[in-house]
């Protein structure tokens, strides 16, 4: 590679072992490899720790920075400090509604309320009556927006109930959902906000003897077989690999020729539906870690 080597940091709120963030990171790493970029990826689900990671990137005087902002009020000022220090900064995944407030030059992801509304509309078509929406990261505004969107899309024909679980402890998630499904037989759909939680809900429903259908946001390689078997009815995909790839690629382009991908406006990577009608189309990509 004969292009100048630059350093780009990516700081996310991804939790350890979360397969969604593995896809984001793979996309970032592939773009970095293509562009001769030294990628420094770090993550922490705790907001203060994530803010400290952003500050560390600023102190290291990196050439570009990509950040997620699940709590924009807390993380936006840290991102603004990077912008003020002359570091090109883009957002991805979380914070689409606030990234411009802090001077970020672009954003790659999906509008979570829109994605939630489309999921709710799909549930309305399925004649859902009582949907349990499972939030696995308390304080994450993106997840709150998804569940609110589900309620909006479902409309007056059904009810959406929110339950909070600890997404970093899937054993606890499974037992919490099992108890809830055993206690309330009126629940007919469980809406996970990430695939590992939805897969835990499959086991919860089985052990509780509950007659429920399960859907989820986001995908991973395990989702393919779950959809084929009918364990998961559908997923809303926002293409995490593409988010990571485009964030790094855009920062390289900004350094290379001063261009801004998207012209300061968000670049949408979703939402789209994955179900039995198209699962074979994405199976190979999912197996390769691209979806």
C-alpha positions, -999 to 999 in steps of 0.1 A, spaced: 0 0 0 16 33 -11 -9 56 6 0 75 38 -6 55 70 -30 73 94 -43 64 128 -81 61 134 -97 53 167 -132 38 171 -148 40 205 -181 21 210 -204 12 238 -202 -25 228 -203 -50 256 -178 -79 258 -189 -109 239 -217 -91 220 -218 -105 185 -233 -74 171 -202 -54 179 -180 -81 165 -196 -73 132 -190 -36 136 -154 -42 144 -148 -66 115 -162 -39 91 -139 -13 106 -109 -36 104 -116 -45 68 -118 -8 58 -86 -1 78 -68 -29 60 -79 -17 26 -68 19 33 -36 13 52 -51 27 84 -39 18 119 -72 11 137 -74 14 174 -107 -1 185 -119 2 221 -153 -2 238 -170 0 272 -208 -2 279 -204 22 309 -208 58 297 -181 74 319 -156 48 308 -165 53 272 -160 91 276 -126 84 291 -117 62 260 -127 91 238 -104 115 258 -76 90 255 -80 91 217 -79 129 218 -47 128 239 -31 104 215 -38 130 187 -53 104 163 -60 114 127 -97 104 129 -123 93 154 -155 73 151 -178 72 181 -212 58 192 -234 80 214 -260 59 233 -262 88 258 -256 119 238 -258 143 267 -229 125 284 -208 116 254 -215 145 231 -192 169 250 -163 144 248 -168 141 210 -170 179 208 -136 182 224 -122 160 197 -137 182 170 -124 213 188 -89 197 188 -91 195 150 -98 157 148 -123 147 121 -151 128 140 -180 107 127 -207 89 145 -221 54 140 -249 32 153 -262 54 182 -268 91 184 -282 99 149 -306 125 163 -278 145 181 -245 140 163 -248 174 145 -251 192 179 -215 183 187 -199 190 153 -196 155 140 -192 155 102 -212 124 94 -232 94 108 -237 58 97 -266 38 110 -304 37 112 -330 60 127 -341 39 156 -376 53 160 -382 46 123 -369 11 126 -391 5 157 -421 19 139 -416 -5 109 -412 -34 134 -445 -24 151 -463 -22 117 -450 -57 109 -464 -69 143 -497 -52 136 -499 -72 103 -492 -103 124 -521 -93 146 -500 -90 177 -519 -81 209 -494 -80 237 -457 -74 228 -429 -77 254 -401 -54 243 -368 -64 260 -343 -36 267 -309 -50 275 -290 -18 282 -306 6 306 -300 43 297 -295 35 260 -317 61 242 -315 40 210 -332 11 226 -358 32 242 -365 47 208 -369 12 193 -395 2 219 -414 35 215 -414 30 178 -428 -5 181 -457 9 202 -463 36 176 -463 12 147 -485 -13 165 -511 13 171 -542 9 191 -547 -27 182 -522 -40 207 -501 -33 238 -463 -29 241 -448 -37 275 -412 -29 283 -390 -51 304 -354 -44 314 -327 -71 316 -289 -73 319 -277 -81 284 -242 -89 296 -257 -119 316 -277 -141 292 -284 -167 319 -301 -139 339 -319 -128 308 -333 -162 301 -345 -167 337 -361 -132 339 -380 -137 307 -390 -173 316 -405 -160 348 -423 -132 330 -437 -155 303 -448 -180 329 -466 -153 349 -483 -135 320 -499 -157 294 -514 -128 275 -480 -120 259 -481 -133 224 -449 -117 210 -414 -110 224 -394 -83 207 -357 -85 214 -334 -57 205 -304 -78 198 -301 -114 186 -285 -131 216 -313 -118 238 -339 -130 213 -322 -164 212 -323 -165 250 -360 -157 248 -365 -188 226 -353 -209 255 -373 -189 280 -405 -195 261 -398 -232 257 -391 -236 294 -421 -216 304 -444 -235 281 -455 -201 266 -472 -198 232 -453 -168 219 -436 -157 187 -402 -140 188 -387 -113 167 -355 -92 170 -335 -63 159 -300 -70 145 -285 -101 132 -256 -125 136 -246 -159 122 -268 -178 146 -298 -159 134 -298 -177 101 -306 -212 115 -330 -197 141 -351 -181 112 -349 -213 91 -362 -233 121 -389 -208 128 -376 -200 163 -372 -163 152 -400 -150 130 -381 -120 116 -353 -96 123 -347 -59 116 -312 -55 101 -291 -24 103 -259 -39 88 -234 -34 116 -205 -45 94 -214 -17 70 -215 9 98 -180 0 110 -167 -1 74 -181 32 63 -171 50 94 -134 42 89 -136 46 52 -151 80 55 -124 92 78 -97 79 55 -114 98 26 -116 129 47 -79 127 53 -71 118 18 -91 144 -1 -111 164 24 -144 149 13 -174 142 35 -194 111 29 -231 121 31 -225 158 30 -230 160 67 -263 142 66 -268 106 80 -261 77 57 -287 50 64 -276 14 66 -311 1 76 -336 -9 85 -345 -39 64 -363 -71 72 -348 -106 74 -372 -135 74 -379 -169 59 -384 -153 25 -349 -140 21 -328 -157 48 -310 -178 21 -299 -147 4 -279 -134 34 -268 -167 48 -234 -167 31 -227 -131 41 -237 -139 77 -214 -169 78 -186 -146 66 -193 -121 93 -207 -94 69 -243 -94 82 
